Structures are given as C-alpha cells and as structure tokens.
Amino acid sequence: MTDAEPTRDADPAGDGTPAASGTPNSGRSEAGAADAGRSKAGAADAGTPNTRTAAEETARGEGAAPGLDARLVVERGDFRLDVALRAAPGDVVALLGPNGAGKTTSLRALAGLTPLSDGGRLRLDGVPLDRTPPESRPVGVVFQDYLLFPHLSALDNVAFGPRCQGVPKAAARAQAAVWLERMGLADHAGARPRRLSGGQAQRVALARALATGPRLLLLDEPLAALDARTRLDVRAQLRRHLADFEAVAVLVTHDPLDAMVLADRLVVVEHGQVVQEGTPSDIARHPRTDYIAQLVGLNLYRGRADGHTVRLDAGPEIITTENLSGPVFVAFPPVAVTLHRDRPTGSSARNLWQCRVTGLETHGDQIRADLTGELPLAADLTAVAAAELGLHPGAPVWATVKATQTHAYPA
C-alpha cells in the first residue's frame, strides 16, 4: 500500500481513458480502491454473476448468521480500540464520538485499511475477513471527500467497480447508467467530477460504492463536505437509498442530526470503547456520558436516588417525579431552566440553585447561558428575557427547574 497519484496501467472504463491503481489525489492508501468496488466476493447489481469463491462459501458454514459480527481491536502506542459491532442485513449503524475516540480507525479496520490486533475478529455473512485484503472484501466505501477519479466521467466512475470485477465494458456501463438513474443523475452521466456540485459528487460516490453489490457499506462523514442547504436535501435522499440497501451500512459522523435521521442504531465510542448504544430515541432520552448529553442538548448529572430525591455525586439534591433507589442519572433540557435576578418567592418549582453566569452565546433563536455555582448547568432563554435580566458574564442569578421537567433513570 502506497500513497500514490493515479497510475495509468489499465482502461477499466473501456473508453480509452486510463484508470487508476491508487486513489486519485487523495494521499490515502492504495487499498482505498475498496471504495471503487474491487470486491471480488460481492455480487453486483442485477444481471451480474455472483463471484463468491468456493472457499468463502465453505467458510460461511451452515447456519452462519448473516450480517456483520466484529470485534475491532487495534493497538497503537498508548491508544487501544476495542469496539464490538453486530448488525443484521438492512441495518444502518452510526458511530458517534468525540475527536480521537476511534471512529475512523473502526471504519478503516472494517475496510481492511488498518489491520486488527490480537483479539480482533471480523466476520461478514459468516465469512471471516480478518486476513482478506481490502480489494477482495465485499465492502463499498464512500469517503468524506468522495475521491472520484477526476479523469473519468460520472458514468465511468460508477462503472469502475463492476469492470474491476470482470464485468464486460457494455454491461458495466449499463449497470452504472441504472445507478445514476436511481440517483437522479442520468443527465450528468458524461460530466467529470469538476463539473458536478457537492451533492451530485456525493451521489456519484454512493452509486460507485453500491454498484458492486457490497455486503458492507462504509460511509465516512458522507455529508460533511456539503453546505447547509445542500446537506438538507442530500440527507433526505441518502436516507431513502440506505432504506433500500439490503446489506449492512456503517457510517461515521460528528453531526447528531445526521446520525438520528440516517441510522437505525447508534454506537457511541469514547477513548476507544463503546460507552452506549441503542436506538436514536433511547440514546436521546437516556444519555450516559457528558459527551452524549451535550450531543442531544441535555443537562446531565449522576447521583443516588432515595425516592423522589437524588443526591448528586458532587453537588446539591434534585427533586424528580420518578420514585427510584440507588445510582441514577438525572437529565433535563436547558429550556426547562428558568432564571431569576433575585431569589424567587411563591415559585412552584421544586429545584432552586444559586448560580453565576460564566458565558452567553446565541443558540438558534435563543440565548444559551452557561452557569456555575451550586449546580453547573446550561439554560436557554429568549434574547428579550436575557436583556431584562441584565445577564452578563459574572452576573449572579437564581435557577429553578420543575420536578416534572426532569427525567431520572437507573445508572
């Protein structure tokens, strides 16, 4: 594997335009050709013969569970990734986590671009892929910057994968035309990447990855390169295409909205470990780390419950409506916090804390106030309310939250 500019050794498109043995202008490993669909084990679109080898069929074994079964173990110096992933055909799994958590390393391990360390395993549809080179895996990859071959048209970019599988030129181009039609890009079949918009390039890259019939589709920040307006449209289109995908899809994203809209299940990784996984709604309602709470926009605390009272590990008590016992989390949204200049009297709120403003920032159409004091928290209020309270960094305030607006659940 070498970082290389495209070399002109072949003509997979069959149009006299040489193709690339490496990934174009990318600085990535030559094994990034997995993105172009070099999987010899994947079945292409309708009409393409299944080229799975007899050895792979034997490795499947009778009764082998379809889908993805992986334990991704990668050791690099002081960093250790240990992430277990299981997904059935048709599942869309999103990997979320802060920078350096191990999301991209997980994706590269699935693609075969990063080798697994001792204790790691990777099986896809019952076939062990631990020692299978990237170009022989039934895996399609859509990289963040798409990595389309600049000297090939949209049609020939998509046809590249089937051609590498040995599909004849005419059949490969016919398959590519079908995929471009599905993506709404039939009118752009002859355009080269520089003539495509960001959203169009993203759809060509997706079509190229799908054209080989991969059993595992990997998407690395698939919407990150798009502007906000294009992102909205492409996200909806991508969701429709993923809903039709019959194998396993794994995507990495920093955007919680992308994850909530595109994925059936979220896997949150921090410091190389899975800290929480579940459906988007479960994770949004029951965050278990500060990172997840910030991701879904909640104030989160941990403590010990005794009935309706939760004594925080570091801080005051919080009154909740749930009747629990033992270690718990308590969460509530910033909009549930009401701020007062003076200690309120006659308030129905059961929770009251004296705080001080540490920062103010615009948050959508509201102002978010970061507070410290008896209980560090975030509060959302209108610009008018912030002005009437005279809020500024250092200003003293009282914060109240009704018990009915809190949510407690076992830790």
Phi, psi and omega in degrees: 000126179223150173284121189213150166285161179300137174255151189256069184260345187213173180224065185296333181285341177072020183245013181088357179263118182296147180262189186244141173269346176243187180267128190294127171047042190244333187071009180264170178295152177300336179292351175298353176296350173302328177299327182277004173082041182280009182295119178277350182265349184273144174274134180280186180299170186313133177100350180261129183294147176284122184255021179299135183284160179297323179298320180293320179297320178295320181295333180303313180075155179286138178079006179296136182288131177288159179102199186255132174224105187222146164235108186268105179246119179224127179245126178222103181060236181276352183266134177230122174263130177216091186235123176264132180228131172226137180205141178268159176305134183096346179283144171242116183248131177252131173265122179240153177165161178292169177303136178083006183285333181118012182294309182293324176299321177298316181296318180294325177293321178295323181282345182091008180277340175234122183290149176281146175272178180304135180097348179274154177208157179208116177234136179231118185055037178084354182264124177290131181244008185308320185252010180277128180295155184306318185289348180255005180270144177282061187233134172248141183233133170247108182281161182303321181259015170071318176056045174288147177289117188293337184267001179250149175290169177303317181299314184284334171299315181289324181287345185303314181298305177304323179297322179291339177275359179094009178287134179303155185306310184296318180292320179297317179292325178295317177297317180298320180297322178297317180294319178295325176296317178299326181275000181074029185239021182302325181286351183247017184302324182271358183280141174274161187309323183294342180267359183261148173286170179301317180294322178293318178298321179298319181289326175296317179298321178294317178298320179298320180290326184276340187295340180268002182064050183293152174268351176217123179249125181248130181234116182260104181046060189294342183246003188295330185275002185260150174285168188301318182292314180294322182302320181299313181291314184292325178300316179295319179294318181297321178300318180295318180292321179292327178296331180272349184283126188267356178253200183266137175238134177233126179236147174251132178207150173264350186267114181297329179293318176303314182296316182294323184279321189270331191258149172274331184216140179251139173238115183262125184244130174224133179054037176081003182236151173282121180257341178192144173212153181162188178289158178305319182292321179296316182291323179295327181273334186228061178296146183239001174220162179299322180300313181294320180299317177294325180298318182262002173078047179231150165278131185230136180220156178237139180196199180237128184267144171222090186075235181268000182253131177244118175270117183290152179300322178220095181146193184277195176266155172233131178268130181235170176272339179285144178254099187232170177217137178096192183296133181215164165255148172233132181226150172202150183282154178302331181290344179282350182271129175251132181256145179226144177287321179242162179302123184287147175240142179076012179282142179276353181292133181276344184246127183219128180222145175268128186224179176220139181286128177252342180190155178226138176209154177288134180223094187067233179262014180235176175252129176258125178255125174267129187237149172231171181134224179301325179217112176295130181200172175245141180229136176253135178209165181287161178298324179297314180297320179297321179291318180296327178279348182065040184290140175197158178305127182099348182290134176280141179215163170249136181244134177234148176218129177288145179300328181291346180261003175262162178219117179251144181206153185301141179279000000 
